[in-house]
Amino acid sequence: MSTLPRTSAVLLALSLVVGLPGCDFSAEKEASRRAGEQPKKTIDKVTTDVNKAMQQGGQDSERLKEDQK
């Protein structure tokens, strides 16, 4: 009777060892990849906003020069 729990434990361990490599961790990999890309997206957005503001500032500057003439 004492071998039954030991046998069950061995079978459970073997099933875990055999079953884990078959698991698909792509959801975790995808979430990790998205989290890693977030700083780049933020930098790109800020760069775009700054460029737009600089263009707008340049247009305003040109208008002021024309108004002063």
Buried (B, 14 or more C-beta within 10 A) or exposed (E): EEEEEEEEEEEEEEEEEEEEEEEEEEEEEEEEEEEEEEEEEEEEEEEEEEEEEEEEEEEEEEEEEEEEE
